Amino acid sequence: MADYLVQFGLPVWLAYGGVALMQCLILLTIMMFAAATFTWMERKVSGRIQDRLGPTRVGGRFGWLQSPADGIKLLCKEDLMPAQADKILFRLAPYISFCASFCVFLALPFSNGWVAQQLNVAAFFILAIAGLEVFGVITAGYASASKWSLYGAMREAAQVVSYEVPFGICVLIPVMVAGTLDLVAIGNMQQGWGINWMIFHSPFMFVTFFIYLTCAVASTNRAPFDLAEAESELVAGFLTEYSGFRWSVFFMAEYGSMTAVSGLAAILFLGGWHGPIPIADLLGLTYSNHAILGWFGELLGACNFLFKAFLGVTFMMWLRWTLPRLRIDQVMTTCLKYCIPLAAAMFVGVMLWTYALPGGILPRKTPMAAVAEAPAWTTVETPGGDRP
């Protein structure tokens, strides 16, 4: 879009700066809306699981205005800080976690070409940035001058660092099959019918998907892996001394991370923005027919992607309200004795399967052909770095 604006005489710096600002505002709006929606949804899910109705008063029968009411309440709360706290780090910690969670969306494609910044190393970028969120937690625990906060931060550090290993292996497996780190190319390789999705590439990939889900839940500090803020042991963990708006920033970062890892799972394993039935192709919603039809096809793909991410977040909520919290030794045992060996075994299995059947059970598009599927008005880089 920036190149398009430059053609009308707009200065290059202004065109690129304006587009970057617009993209950030759009992604921030999506992230805030997702946090508000999932807040309401978690209340309803927990209510149904506990044989309750959840919010039914604020905003009508279904409590639609419960999330805005919660937001106003948090903004109006007094913002307290312990006397012995490190004032700079205490204020900075929530925004470290939020920025790390937000930056993941910069390289996460919502549809073919609908991505803030298409990178040929997008999968690596997301892994690197997502791992920075724990620094906000560690900073909060250290700066709070509370032993409960420090204990929670230490638990979070040990847990996240441990689960990053199998999590990274699970991301590496579909990347190895696709032959590229470009998430747009990986998504386009799975177009067509649902059998083309990466999860059906081999039996090993199916197991890898569930290992990925386990590691994703642990990496986002969700129950049953929420030891960093275990109420029965640590009051509220690293959040003990936080209140008001700063507490809500941590809250938004958590839901943003849940959405991001669910979206990444959709791209790597569940066809990305492609549905089980190629409705866009069957209806002719492609750029080869008309630009407007192609735009509607991309919109349909974005809806597919968001629905899959929504299902992933719902699954995490379901786990939280049905499973008891694990002990710290059980959490580390799950990672070191089960997730890492299983992920390594799946890596070897997929490697051998790919060597025997390069296209999996059914033939797929090559990475180069998948990249070529991007619309002509987007800036696309091939896995080798050359522009088409």
N, C-alpha and C positions, 0 to 999 in steps of 0.2 A: 504493500500500500504506500510506503514511503517513496518508492521509485515512481509510483503513479502520481503522487503529489508534486514531486520534483519536476515532472514534465510540464506542469502548469506554472513554473517559474518560482515556486516556493524554495527558499534556501535549504540546502541539504541538511544543515544542523537543525533547522526548525522542523523540517518534515520528519526526520528520524526521531527527534525529541518528542514531537507531538504524538507520533504513532506509539512510541514507547510509553508515554504517559497514559494514553488512551487504553493500551493493553493492560497496564498495571491497574487502572481504575476498573476495567471490566473484570479482571481476575479477582481483585479485592472484593468487588460486589458479589461475585459468585461464591467466594469463600465465606463472606459474612452471611449471605443468604443460606448457604449450606449449614453453617453453624446454627442459625436460628431454626431452620427446618428440622435438623437432626435433634436439637434440644427438645422441641415439641414431640418429635417422633419417639425419642427415648422414653419420655414420660408415658406416652400411650402404650409402647411396647412393654415397659415394666408393669404398667397397670394391668394389661391383659394377661401377662404371665402370672401375676399375683391375684388374678380374679378380681380386678378393679376396672374402673373405666378411664382413669387418668384425668387430665384436665377437661372439665365440662362446663366451667362457669365463665371464664374470661374469653370473650369473643364468640359466644354462641355455644351450640350444643357440643361441638368438637374442640372447643378451647383454642381456636386459631390464634388468638392474641396473647397466649400465655408467654411465648418467647419475647415479643416486644415488652410485655410487662416485666419480665425478668430482667431484660436489658435496662429498662428505666430504673428498676430497683437497684441494680448494681451501680449505675452511674450516680445515683443519689446517696449511696452508702459512704460513710466516712472512710477515708483512705489512711490507714494506720501504718506505722513503721516502728519496729523495736528500737529502743534507745541505743542499743549496742550494735545495731546493724550497720553494714557498710552501705551508706546511702546511695552512692553512685551505682554500685553493682546491684543493689536491691531494686533500684528503679530500672536498670538496664536488662535484667534477666528475662522478664516476660517478653520483651521485644526481640531478644535473640531467638527464642523458641518460635515466636510468631513469624519472624522474617525467614527462618529456615523452612518452616512449613509452607509459607507463601511462595518462596522461590522455586519450590518443586513444580508448581503449576506453570512456570514459565516454559518448561520443556515438555509438558504433558499435552499431547494432542487430543482434542475433543472430537475431531473428525479429520478427514483427509485434507490437509491444508489449513485447518482451523487450529493453529498452534501459535503461541506468542513468539517463540523462537525455535525454529526447527534446527536441531543440532544432529550431526552425524555421530555424536557420542552421547545422545540423550539419556540412554539407560545408565551410563556411567555418571553423568551429571546428576541425575536424580539420586542415585545411591550416595554420592559424595555430599550433596546438600542435605538430604534427609538425615544423615548421620550427625549433622551439626546441631540438631534440635536439642540433643542431650546436653550441650554446653549451657543452654539456658537453665536447664534443671539443676545442673551442678553449681552454676553461679548463684541461683536462688537459694540452694541449700547452704552454701558457704556464707553468703552475705546476710542471711537471716539471723545469725547469732543465736540459733536454737539447735539443740542436739537432735530434736525430732526431725527438723528440716535437713540437717546434715546426714542423718541416718538414711532418710528417704532418698537424698541425692546420691549417696554412695551405692544404694541398692540399684537405682536407675542406671548409674554408670556401668556397674558390673553386668546388669541384665542386657542393656542395649549393645554394649561392646561384644558380648558373647553371641547374641542372636544376629548381629550383623554378618557373621561368617556364614551360617546356613542361608540367611536371607540373600546374601550376595551370590551364593552358589545357585540358588533357585532362580535368580534373575539371569545368571550367566547361561543356564541351560537353554532356554528359548532363544537367547542371543546367539548361542553357538549353532543352533539349528537354522536360524534365519541367516546367519553369516553377516550380520550388521548390528550396530548399536543404535541405528536410527529407528525410533519408535514408529514413525509414519510408515517406513518401509515394512516393519514387522506387522503393523496393522493391515497394510495392503496385501501382504502375503496370504492373509487368512480370508480374503473376500470370497464371495460365493455362498454356498450352502454351509450349514453349521458343521458338517463333517470336516470341513477344511480348517476349523479352529485348531490352534496349536495344542490344546489339551488332548485332542484326539490323534496327535502325531504318533504316539506310542504309549504302551502301558506305563512306561517309566515317567512320561510327562504327566500322566494323570496323578500319579503319586506325588510328583514334584509340586503340583498345584496345591495339594493339601499341606505339604510341608511349608510352602510359601505362606499359606493362610495362617498357620501356627506361628511362624516367625513374624508375620506382619502384626498379629495381635500383640505379641510380646514387644515388638519394636515401638508400637504406639502406646504402650503402658496401659493397656486395657485389661479388664478382668478376663480370665483368672490370673493374669500376670501383673496386676496393678499393685505390686509390693511397694512401690515408691510412695504411695499415698494410702497405705493400709490403715483404715480408721481404727481398727481394733488393736493395732500395735503402735502406730506412730502419730496418732491424732489425725493429721492430714498430710503427713510426710512433708515434702518440700513446699507444699502450699499452706502450711500451718500459719505462717505469719502474714499471708497475703489476703487482701479483702478488696471489695469494690471493683474498680475498673481493671486494676492489675491482675486480679484473679481471673476476670473474664477474658483477658488476653491469653493467659495460659489455656483457658477453656477453649477458645477459638482455635488455638494452635493444635490442640489435641484432635478436634473434629476435622480440622484441615488435613492433618496427617492421616486420619482414618479415610477420608475421601481420596487422598492422593494414592495411598497404597492399594485401595480398592480399584481405583482407575488404572493403576499400573498393572494389577492382576488382570483386568479386563483386556488390556492391550496385549499383554504377553501370552495369555492363555485362552481368553474367551472371545477372540475375534475382534477385539477393539470396538470400532464403530459399526461393524458389520453384524447384522442380525442372523438368526438361524436360517431365514429365508431371504434371498436377495431381492427385497421388494423394490429398491431403487432401480436395479437393473431391469426387473420385470416391467416396471412402469415407465421406463425410459428416462428416469431422472438422472441424466448424465450430462457432462459438459459437451460431449460429442453431439448431442441433440440441440441444446441451447444453454446459454450461460445461466439463465434464470432457473431452468429445470435442474441444472447441475447444482445450483445453490440450494434448492429445496432437497436434493438428494443428500447434500452435506448436512443440512439441518436434520434430516431423518437420521443420519449417522450419528450426529451429536446426541440426539435423543436416545439412541441405542446405547451409546457410551455412558451417558448419565444414569440410565436405568440399571446398567450392570454395576456401576459404582454404588448406586443406591442399594442394590441387593447385598453388596459386600459390607457396607456399613450396617445394614439391618442384621446381617449374620453376626457381626461383632457385638451388637446390642443384645442379641438373643443369647450369645455366650455369657455376657456379663450377668444377666439376670437368671441364668439357669445353672451355672457351674460355681462351686465354691472356690475361694481364693487359695492358691497353692502356697506352700511354704517356700522360703528362699532356696532351700536345698533341693526341693522338687523342681523348682524352676530351672536351676542350673543343671540338674540331672537330665531334664528333658532336652536341654540344648546340647550338652556335651556328650551324652551317651546315646541320644536318639536322633536329634535333628541333624547334627553335623555328619555322623556316619551315613545316615540315610540319604542326605543330600549329595554326599560324595558318591555313594553307590548309584544314585539316579543319574549323576553326571556321567559316570562311566557307562551305564546302561544306555543312555540316550546317545552317547558318542558311538557306541558299537552299532546301535540300531540305525543311526544316521549313515554310518559307513556302509551298512548292508542295504538300507533302503533310503537313499538320499532325499526322496520326496515324501517319506513317511508312508502311511497306508495308501494315500492318494497323492497324485502329482500336485505340486504347488507352484506358485509363481516364484521366480528367482528374485533375490534382493534387488537387482538392477531393474527388472521389469516392474517390481512393486513400486520402486521410487518413481518410475516413469508414469505411474498412474496419477500422480499429483497434478492438480490443475495448472494450466500454463501460467496463471497470474501469481503463483506462489514462488518464493525463492527456495529452491530445492538443491541439496547437495547429495551426490551419490556417495555410497560407502567409501569410495576411494578418494573423495574430496573434490572431484571434477564436476563442474556444473554442466548440465545437459544443454 
